[in-house]
Structures are given as structure tokens and as C-alpha cells.
Amino acid sequence: MDRKFTHVLIAALVVHIISARVMCPSNPNCVCGGTFSIELNCNIDGRVVKINLLPSTYLNIKCENTTTLDYSQLPKCANGTSTFKSVSFKDCPLPNSSFKDILMHIGVSKTMSLIFQNAKELSGYFDRKHFAGLQDLTKLLLSVNGVTHLPNNLFVDMHNLTWLNIRCNNIKLSEELFKPLERLETLEISHNQMTNMSSNLFSHLSLLRKLSLWQSNVTKVSKDFFSGVDVLEELDLSSNGLNELPSSIFKPLRKLKKLTLFSNKFSKLPQNLFSTNKRLETVIVLNNDVKMKELPKSLFGNLLNLKQVYIQRSGIEFVPYDIFTNSSLLTNISLAFNDIEVMPESTFNDQINLLELDLSHNSLRSLEPKLFSSLVRLEKLNLCYNSIEEVSGSTFSSLLSLIYLNMEHNNLKTISSYLFSNNKQRMSISLAYNELDFQNKELKNNSWTVEHVSPFAHTYNLRLLNLSHNKFRTIFEDWWINGHEIIDISNNYLESLWENKYFDVTEHSPIHEKLLSKPIKELWITHNPLNCRCNNLNFVNVFTNVFHTKVYEDTLINCSFWRVEACFYRIMTFVTYLILFVILISMLSVTYYHYRIYIHLFIKHKLYFLQKDAERVKNITVKYSKNDEEFVLKEILPELKVHKKYNVEVKCINCANNKNNFLKQQRGTNHSNIVLVIFSPNYLTSVYSNVNIKKIRGAMLKSKNTVYVFTDDGPENSIYAFLKEQRDQRSTILRSDPNFWTVLINMLSNGDRHSTIKMPLTSVKNGFLGINEFF
């Protein structure tokens, strides 16, 4: 259903936009635009006129910096038979002809509402001719035009007018002006000069229901000022400087529902002022410039339809006990911003339907125990900015429907522990800016004892509990576990948030289960002298991370890092390792003390052999075949010569003159011998020409301190390929290995046949290598 409605709405909007574009009038003086409505920007003889219209709804004409205008040059905006609900002229000059002629020229045959405003003041005056032919007009607004005179016959041709607004014109109204308007229902003439109004000014307006005389300089009214307007329902006499009212002035207004009287100068109100206004629903008396001090007895009594009374900023000091007697339908009463010191106990006895009561900004020092006893439906009570010091247990006991209580900025020191025990609503309670600490002093055995008793122990599920800016030094368990949503205990003297002796929030504890079911949403604890003990840090941690409460605090964040870590047990692992390390060091120290002689001898022994190993010079014998001599002399020996810790000897297997050549002088006294065999196909042919392949491989595997270099130089044969494939990589290396020299030097340095580090080998000349023997 909703989707169909949306489609229909979109379709209607599209049709409306298309139709608006189609109806856009063509005029050489105007540029047409707009999306949802037609917008015309016209230039008429150098004067800018903007026209905005929505067919069959409204047409607005706005002139910019125009003191004269030829209305006959306005474009035709409609088809001549169009009816508009409203037509307005703003900041345009007064026409020489009637508005009817202008409307017909632009294509409007009929309108129900005409608005003409010019904040820059008119150069002329309204005349009867301007409204000739507008018999169907029901609403006329001529406000903010700066005119000071309206002719008596101005409205003669507008018999059907029901709504008239001539506000803010400084007009002096004559007695004859409104006589033709017999059907007028709403008259707005505020902000005019009506100091000397005739008492018969409204006598012909028998259908008038709403009259506003706001700020019209009405300083005095006669007792028959409102005679003839018997059906008047709303009356506004505000901001007129009235200092008195005749007691019978409202007597003709038997259907009056709303009366507004703010910003006047009443020193008092007459007795029985509203005695005949039985339909009165709302009375507003605000910002009275003179202190009234006292309201008359039964001023709002016996008004069975009265619902709202607002008497604020009027200097009231005394309220009679029967001011609201028998007015049982009252829902809203405000006596705020006065000087009331005492409220009689029976003031609200009959207000069983009262929903909101505002007694704030007065001088109340105490509340009578039964002052609110009849207010069983009261939802909002405002008592802030008074001087109340104590509230007894029965004061709020009848307020079963209360959801909002404001007692901020009082002198509260004591509150009964059963103050809210009967209330089952989700209340918002604010007791901020008082002197509360919930410490009750009792005399027992001739000595004073202090008991910490919370008045909220039996109060559950509050939306807000505001106890900020008080004198609390001790927390109470019910703050945390009674299901409140927002708690504000900021700006107090609290040092601790969590008393371990009775507050256990460990998992599966009763308190933990309660907090999980109804956790606090917001907690304000700023501006308290909270200490950096673990109970506070753990409290904030548990509520923030376990119960997901938004905690606002500004003290604990300054606690030291180590203090926080210790409280959260994150340092326990570190402490455990530290303890184990200390134990281990202690054990090693004891062991060392008992066996220190043996340890010293062992260390000296090891150091001796390490030194010998460092001083040991290694002898390397390079064995090769004569055909590989060039490769050995150019590629192998120069690299070995760089390493000074080697004594290198070369041994050619099948050379004619086979003699040892030492390339390095011998250093040290200890020598270790390593054989480096250049194992090429030449060497294999020269040494093992008649030896079985298995014996060759066995001899290679059994050899000690021998390193074989497979060069791949010379004629290939299956025996060499087999030995190469089955070689022991711990004692052999390929010339083609990219890490040849790293691997070779590591093998020679360690003297370990199992080393396998690699280094690239430079190219060698092709040929046969040969060795005589393996050792």
C-alpha cells in the first residue's frame, strides 16, 4: 500500500512539474524558471519584479527598490479564469487602480486571501477603490505598511471578510471602521496607536472569536469595552501598560477560552475577575512591570474548564489557599519567578488532574507535608532555585505518576530515606547544587551517631539521578545496582567509588548479575578528589569494559602508569618472571660459592685451548693433475694467498719435477694439515685409471681432512658423472657453485668435512686434472 502511494505521489509530482513548465508564461520583459513552482524575474521600465506562483494555490509578487510601478505591464500568469487561494504583494507601491483590476490583468479571476505589505512605508493611503470588486475576499492582511489612517468606508465592499490583520501600522482607529465587517471572526490590530479607543469600537463584531490588541498603547479600558463581542474566545491585551482592570470587564465574554495579559503594570487584580468566564481554559500573566504581591482569593476558583494558569515574574508574595478551588481540570500551573515564601497546604487540594507544576525561582523555605497530597497524576514538578532545606518522607509520597523532579539550587541538607519509596515510574530526579551528604545524626545513649542512609535505597529504574554539586563523601550501593540509566555525582568530595567490604562485582556475584541486566548507561564522576587506589581504578575499568557504561571522569586519568598496571594485574606476569629470575640468580650464586675453585680451573682450561686454537696455523696441500696446473696457479693459489692463516703447499700428481712449494711462511708451532684436491676428469684418469668405481667412492668417503673440488673440466665419462652425482656434499664442492669461495674457505677454516657454505668459482682452463693419492 505504501509503495503504491509513493508511486502515485511521484507521478503527481512529475505531472505537476511538467504542467508548471508548460504554463510558464512568455513575456519579453521576464525570464521564466523554477522547478516545483513558476518563477518569473521581470524588468519593467528598469524596475525589478519577482513573481512566484503555484497554479491554483498561491501567487506572490515582490518588488525590489521600487517606489512606482506600472502594474499594466505585469505578465499574464494565469488563463483568466484561475482561482488562487492566496495572492500577495510585498514591498510594492500602492496601485492607482483596484487590486481587482490588477488580478484580472495577470489572469486571476478570484482569490480568497489578499496580502499587501510594504516595510518601507507607503507613499499614499488606502482607499475604498483599492478593494472594489473583492466581495469574495475572506482574508485581508495589511500589516507592516506604515499607514496612520484608514478611511471609515475602506471595508464597505468586503462583507464576507472573516480575517483581518492591520498590525504594526500606527493607525488611530475610528468607531465606524469595522461596522461593515459583520462576519469578521479574527482581528489582529496589535502594534498600533489606540490610546483613545472608543468603547463601541468592536460592538458590531458579533461573530468575532479572536482579538489581539498586543502592544497597542491601550492604557485604560472601560467596563463595557468588550460589549457586543459575546462569542470572543481568545483575547490578547499584552504589552499595553494597563495598570488596572474593571472587575466586570470580562463579564460579556462568556465564551472566552484564552486570556493573555503579560507585560502590563497591574498592582493588583480585582476580585471575581473571571467569575463569569466559565469556559476559560488558559490564563497567562507574565512579566508584570509592577509587583502585585498578592493574588485575590479564589481568583481561578470554580472554573470547571480551566486547564492552564501561568503567572510568572509578577512579584507575587502570597498565594491564597483557595486560589484554585473547584477547578479540577487544571493540568498546568506555573507560579515561577515570583517571591512566594509559603505555599498553603491546601493550595492544590482539588487539582487531581494536574500534570505539570512549576514553583521554581521563588523563596520557599519549606514544603508542607500534604502540599502535594492530591496530585496523584502529577508528572513534572519544578522546585529549583528556592531555599528549601528539608523534605519529609510524606512530601512526595502521593506523587505516584511523577517522572520529573527538579530541586536544584536549594539549601537541601536532609531528605527522608523513604521519600520516593511509593513511586514506580522511571523518574528523572535532579538534586544538584545543594548541601546533601545523606548522613543522618541520631542521639543514642546520650551521644550523637552518624548513619549513612540513602533516600534512594527503595527507588528503582530512574532515568536520571543528578546529585552533582553537593557534599557527598561516601558512596551508596543503591546508586549502582538499582537500575538507573544516568547517574551524575560530579563535583562532590568523594575519594572512593567502591567499598570492597560490601560491593562485589566479580563474575557470577549477585551485584554483577544485576548490573548486567540493567547496566548504567552514563556515569559522571568528574571533579571529585578520587584517589588512585585499585578499588577506584577497577571500578571504572569494570563499568567501562564489562558493563559498557560511558564513564566521564577527570581525576583517575592522571594516575601513574605503574599504579594502573598493578591494579589491573597486567604487571603480575612481569613480577612472576622477575621473582623466578631472582631465584635462579640466587641458586647460581650459591652454586658458584661452593664450587668456585673448580669453576675457575675449568674457565682457565677452556681459555687456554681457545687461545691455542686461535694461534694455530693450518697447512693446506693442494693436489692436482698437471693439466690443471694453470687453473691452480691463476685461480686457486692467489685466493688462498690472501688468507694469512694458511700455509699452502702444492703437489702436482703427474708432474716431472714434483716438489713442494710453500707460499706462506710458517707461523706458530701447531699445524693442522688439510688436503685440497682439484678433482677433475684429468685427475680421475691420472690416479684411478684401473681402480673400481666403488673403491674410488669408498676411498673418497673415508678420507679425512680432505676437500674435493669438482671442476667438470676435461673429457666427461660415466665414472666422473657418477662420482659427481653421488658425492658427499659435506666434503665436496662444485666449481659452478655460485658461492664457491665462501663454502671452500669455511671448509678449510673449520677443517670440517661436513661444512656446506657456498661461494662462486672463477672460470678455469679446460684440461685434465690428476692426483696421485688421497693422502
Secondary structure, 3 states (H helix, E strand, C coil): CHHHHHHHHHHHHHHHHHHHHHCCCCCCCEEEECCCCEEEEEEECCEEEEEEEECCCEEEEEEECCCCCCHHHCCCCCCCCEEEEEEEEECCCCCCCCHHHHHHHCCEEEEEEEEEECCCCCCCCCCHHHHCCCCCCCEEECCCCCCCCCCCCCCCCCCCCCEEECCCCCCCCCCCCCCCCCCCCEEECCCCCCCCCCCCCCCCCCCCCEEECCCCCCCCCCCCCCCCCCCCCEEECCCCCCCCCCCCCCCCCCCCCEEECCCCCCCCCCCCCCCCCCCCCEEEEECCCCCCEECCCCCCCCCCCCCEEEEECCCEEECCCCCCCCCCCCCEEECCCCCCCCCCCCCCCCCCCCCEEECCCCCCCCCCCCCCCCCCCCCEEECCCCCCCEECCCCCCCCCCCCEEECCCCCCCEECCCCCCCCCCCCEEECCCCCCCCEEEEEECCEEEEEECCCCCCCCCCCEEECCCCCCCCCCHHHHHCCCCEEECCCCCCCCCCCCCCCCCCCCCHHHHHHHHCCCCEEECCCCCCCCCHHHHHHHHHHHHCCCCEEECCCHHHCCHHHHHHHCCCCHHHHHHHHHHHHHHHHHHHHHHHHHHHHHHHHHHHHHHHHHHHHCEEEEEEEECHHHHHHHHHHHHHHHHHCCCEEEEEEECCCCCCCCEECCCCCCCCEEEEEEEEECHHHHHHHCCCCCHHHHHHHHHHCCCEEEEECCCCCCCHHHHHHHHCCCCCCEEECCCCEHHHHHHHHHHHCCCCCCCCECCCCCCCCCCCCCCCC
